[in-house]
Amino acid sequence: MTVLPDDGLSLAAEFPDATHEQWQRLVEGVLRKSGKEVSGEAAEAALSTTLEDGLTTRPLYTAPSGADAEARTTGFPGFAPFVRGGTPDGTSTSGWDVRQRIAGSDPVRVNEAALTDLENGTTSLWLTVGRHGFPAADLGRALDGVYLDLAPVALDAGAEFAEAARALLALYAERGVAPEAARAALGIDPLGHEARTGEALDTAPAVELAREAAASWPGVRALTVDALPYHEAGGSAAEELGLSLATGVAYLRTLTEGGLGTEAALGQLEFRYAATADQFLTIAKLRAARRLWARVAEACGAPAAGAQRQHAVTSPVMMTRRDPWVNMLRTTVASMAAGVGGADSVTVLPFDSELGLPDAFARRIARNTSTILLEESHLARVIDPAGGSYYVEQLTDELAHAAWEFFQTVERAGGLPAALRSGLVAERLAATWAARSKKLATRREPITGVSEFPLLSEKPVVREAAPAAPSGGLPRVRRDEAYEALRARSDAHLESTGARPRVFLAALGPAAAHTARATFASNLFQAGGIEPVHDPVSVDAATAAEAYAASGADGVAVLCSSDALYEEQAAEVAAALRGAGASTVFLAGRPGTSAGAVDEYVFAGCDAVAVLSSVLDRMGVAQ
């Protein structure tokens, strides 16, 4: 009988280590079976995925060595370059700050929501004040019953930042909150406001408030570097980081010119980033952000003060208006990534936030998302749990370099104010969004419940209208916007005629031949609000024509089967369908299959938005 070693963990000790080259040879064999003749690095590249910002996700990561390992030293939490966390204990002591956003114009209802949130797991409040929320003069009413020495407050007041900040500081004094007990982010962000609205603000009041906070309110940060305007305009992760650096540097210049020392100026900044459902990219983004800001602090001569304070917000861009329940899953992944990435505060937007003012159920789910991650999954107990992952470390490093390069581009253009006003930022973000829009249109970036597996029978989720968001500057984009426009056309058609536009799917041959392409076509057309009518028993041209005539389809039919059956039957069936009234016959397959037999083709990678728009036009569905 063989006796295992005492530790029981050396089961592979007798086997030699596999080499990278051996793994590549195995990959070559697998790819060869799929018809790809590639070898070595090319085989590995064939399994790689290209991301935005010129980044690439490889199929295999191994430990760095030599100069690479030396360059990727991440240090310890609480020490420069702060990749692993801004404080020695990270969020392991009490978890991250659960910061709930409350938007609304009625201070009484805001107060009700705030008290409910604080009684049920929220640890800080993020309030929209001013013309896009409630008046700054009503801040006391909105915070009635809130223990301001226990619950930090973050403000978002746009151009009215001075009035809102003064109202909050006065409220602390009025309620006897000791200056050292007050915890707040005044949310002053003149450049973020300009990015959103095109309106430049005087920074003198911001400097004055920052000086007052630094001198008298040790727990108050005056300025917020909000990267959400750039994310919401379609920017990539590296662009979001680069523009946040440029904003932070611009504020450091303004504050130091206004009389603050470098360390004091660094202490007045909080950074806000979007957390998306791409969990690894979000983790890497927050880690890279701390590394980059530490480099800025080092260049300014204050390396010890370079720990970035981070507020992560689940991405508004990823939220959908159709099948919004799926947003719960997106925000869960995003908030998990934010916590793992080391964010100090995390805001989970309610799943219905893009439909208007969230209801009580949506707010409860948003709160409980963080509660489950903290209390049941114990996610905050380990500092930087992704640290040491070869993939995360490599992605953090590559993203940091891409962001720094864009930051330098902005600085060479004269800094962020000049880059905003010259159009450099808008043009760069627009180009990035245009490239991403192509992926969305071709469904290479799927949107579950919208471009993939949509539910045409879903009942619309209706919410009370929210106050208008700031506008006039950079645009706000959504991943679902192109499909939402198509679905809106379908809804209008349904309302006016009592039925959705319909397409007929002619399934040829046995289920094994047509199921995959029929499923593909069904999902595709439903993404545009077009109801598929599926005939599962089309065995010949006459049967298909008869089924089409009874389907109620609006002039469009789609053949679904295998390439072999297309060669045998496509031409005859297409002719029969036209004879039965179909004005356009599609084929689910790539162009060239049964060439000349049909009018159009739909296939994986085709421009779904263009196809669906064209089909709705042919059906006479108004825009």
Disulfide bonds with the S-S distance in Angstrom:
none
